[in-house]
Amino acid sequence: MKGWKWALELVTHNFLWKLLALAGAVAIWALVASEPELSTFSTVRLDFRNLPADLEIGSQPLETVTLELRGPASELRGQGDSRRPAVVLDMSDAAPGQRTFPIDGGNTSLPRGVSLVRSVPSQVRFDFERRASRVVPVQVRFTGQGANGYVVAGYTVSPEKLVIEGPATHVAGVAAAVTDPVNVSSAVATSQIRVNAFLSDSYVRFESSPQVTVTVTMKKQSR
């Protein structure tokens, strides 16, 4: 008898609030159930993680993919409480050479209730190379003509060499770092000019600052 009374009190206690909560839950369920399901295309950025420290991507990577999605209209329109679609590739087991990654539900993060129909493209391929570094000479470029008959008699550059790094095959193909043009049109006697060095291969970078100091000595050209 006591058990029945306890159960009855549990049901009737704050009965109005419980009834309102139930009605609210039913209303939300009805709204979700009646919400139209749509399909759309979404272009998302292609991200990656866990690339081994000694590896470099040696080819132009694909930056975005297009996802065909299906789900509730509010989520597809970005009005829901969920995340934006995202594609994140796990490269923890990458090795030198070519590697293809499928774009599927395993690496795609979607809002609640949204499903992936397909990805365009459906897979992406990367070229992985070992990271390499080497020292290359700095090649100085001059522009302009000395004023009042002055010409370049000699020059030095400091530092004379710079360390570069990047994918091994790209690093091997760099012969020198070339400076921005050094303008000597108004230089006389000895001048020091600070300029940046440049690498023509966009996959290769400097290990430290690319700025160098060019000390140029001018002399009067004899007639």
C-alpha positions in Angstrom: 0.0 0.0 0.0 2.8 2.3 0.9 4.4 1.6 -2.5 1.3 2.7 -4.3 1.1 5.9 -2.3 4.8 6.7 -3.1 4.3 6.1 -6.8 1.2 8.2 -6.8 2.9 11.1 -5.0 5.8 10.8 -7.5 3.4 11.2 -10.4 1.3 14.0 -8.9 4.1 16.1 -7.3 4.6 19.2 -9.5 2.2 17.6 -11.9 1.5 20.8 -13.8 5.2 21.5 -14.5 5.7 17.9 -15.6 2.7 18.2 -17.9 4.1 21.4 -19.4 7.5 19.8 -19.9 6.0 16.8 -21.6 3.9 19.1 -23.9 7.0 21.1 -24.7 9.0 17.9 -25.6 6.1 16.7 -27.8 6.0 20.1 -29.5 9.7 20.1 -30.3 9.5 16.6 -31.6 6.6 17.6 -33.8 8.5 20.5 -35.2 11.6 18.4 -35.9 9.5 15.6 -37.4 7.6 17.9 -39.6 10.7 20.0 -40.7 11.4 19.4 -44.4 14.5 17.5 -45.4 16.7 19.2 -48.0 19.8 18.5 -50.0 22.5 21.1 -50.7 26.1 21.5 -51.7 28.6 23.0 -49.3 32.2 23.9 -50.1 34.5 23.3 -47.1 38.1 23.8 -46.4 40.3 20.6 -46.4 42.2 20.4 -43.1 44.8 17.9 -41.9 46.4 16.9 -38.6 49.2 14.8 -37.2 51.6 15.2 -40.2 54.9 13.6 -39.0 57.5 16.2 -38.2 60.1 14.9 -40.7 57.7 15.0 -43.7 56.7 17.7 -46.1 53.9 17.9 -48.6 55.7 18.2 -51.9 52.8 18.9 -54.3 50.1 21.6 -54.6 47.5 20.4 -52.1 43.8 20.6 -52.8 42.4 23.3 -50.5 38.7 22.7 -50.6 36.2 19.9 -51.4 32.4 20.1 -52.2 30.1 18.1 -50.0 26.6 17.0 -51.1 24.6 17.0 -47.8 21.1 15.9 -46.9 19.3 16.8 -43.6 16.9 19.2 -41.8 16.5 22.6 -43.4 17.5 24.5 -40.3 20.8 22.6 -40.0 21.6 23.0 -43.7 20.9 26.7 -43.5 23.1 27.1 -40.5 20.3 27.9 -38.1 20.7 24.9 -35.8 22.9 24.5 -32.7 25.5 22.3 -34.5 28.9 22.6 -36.0 29.7 23.7 -39.5 30.7 20.8 -41.9 34.4 20.1 -41.9 36.8 17.6 -43.4 39.9 16.7 -41.4 42.4 14.2 -42.7 44.6 12.3 -40.2 48.1 12.0 -41.7 49.7 10.3 -38.7 50.6 7.2 -40.7 51.9 9.1 -43.8 55.2 8.0 -45.4 57.4 9.3 -48.3 55.6 8.7 -51.6 52.0 9.2 -52.8 49.1 8.6 -50.5 45.4 8.8 -51.4 42.8 9.8 -48.8 39.1 9.1 -49.3 36.6 11.7 -48.3 33.8 9.9 -46.4 32.0 9.8 -43.1 35.1 8.8 -41.3 36.9 12.1 -41.7 33.8 14.4 -42.2 32.3 16.3 -39.3 28.6 17.2 -39.9 25.8 18.9 -38.0 23.3 16.8 -36.1 20.9 15.0 -38.4 22.8 15.8 -41.5 24.2 13.0 -43.7 26.9 13.0 -46.4 25.6 11.9 -49.8 29.0 12.3 -51.6 32.1 14.4 -51.9 33.5 16.0 -55.0 36.2 14.9 -55.4 35.6 11.7 -53.5 39.4 11.3 -52.7 42.5 13.4 -52.6 46.1 12.5 -53.2 49.3 14.0 -51.7 53.0 13.6 -52.4 55.0 13.3 -49.2 58.7 13.9 -49.1 61.3 13.9 -46.4 62.2 17.3 -45.0 65.7 18.5 -46.1 67.9 21.5 -45.5 71.0 22.8 -47.1 73.1 26.0 -47.4 72.9 28.0 -50.6 74.9 31.1 -51.7 73.3 34.6 -51.9 73.3 36.1 -55.4 73.2 39.9 -55.5 71.3 41.8 -58.3 72.0 45.4 -59.1 69.8 48.0 -60.8 70.3 51.6 -61.9 73.5 53.3 -63.0 75.8 55.2 -60.8 75.4 59.0 -60.8 78.0 61.3 -62.3 80.0 58.5 -64.0 80.3 56.2 -60.9 80.2 52.4 -61.4 80.3 49.4 -59.2 83.9 48.6 -58.3 83.1 45.7 -56.0 80.7 44.4 -53.3 80.3 42.0 -50.5 77.1 40.5 -49.0 76.6 39.4 -45.4 75.7 36.7 -44.8 77.1 35.2 -47.9 75.0 32.0 -47.6 71.6 31.2 -46.2 70.0 27.9 -44.9 66.9 26.7 -46.7 64.5 23.9 -46.0 61.6 22.1 -47.5 60.7 18.9 -49.4 63.9 17.2 -50.4 63.5 17.3 -54.2 62.6 21.0 -54.1 65.5 21.9 -51.8 67.9 20.1 -54.1 66.7 22.1 -57.1 67.6 25.5 -55.6 70.9 26.8 -56.8 71.0 30.2 -55.0 68.9 32.7 -53.1 68.6 35.9 -55.2 68.3 39.4 -53.6 65.9 42.0 -54.5 67.5 44.5 -56.9 70.0 46.8 -55.2 69.6 50.3 -56.6 73.0 52.0 -57.0 71.8 55.0 -59.1 72.6 57.4 -56.2 75.4 55.5 -54.6 78.9 57.0 -54.3 82.0 55.7 -52.4 80.9 52.9 -50.1 77.3 52.2 -49.2 75.5 49.6 -47.1 72.1 48.5 -48.3 69.8 46.0 -46.6 67.6 43.8 -48.9 65.7 40.6 -48.7 66.7 37.4 -50.5 64.1 35.5 -52.5 63.6 31.8 -53.4 61.9 31.0 -56.7 60.5 27.6 -55.5 57.4 28.4 -53.3 57.8 25.0 -51.5 61.2 26.0 -50.1 61.6 28.5 -47.2 64.4 30.1 -45.3 65.3 28.7 -41.9 65.8 32.2 -40.5 65.5 35.8 -41.7 66.1 36.3 -45.4 67.5 39.8 -45.0 71.1 40.4 -46.0 73.4 43.5 -46.1 75.1 44.4 -49.3 78.2 46.6 -49.0 78.8 48.1 -52.4 81.9 50.2 -53.4 81.6 52.7 -56.2 84.4 54.3 -58.3 84.6 57.1 -60.8 84.8 55.6 -64.3 87.8 56.9 -66.1 87.2 58.5 -69.5 
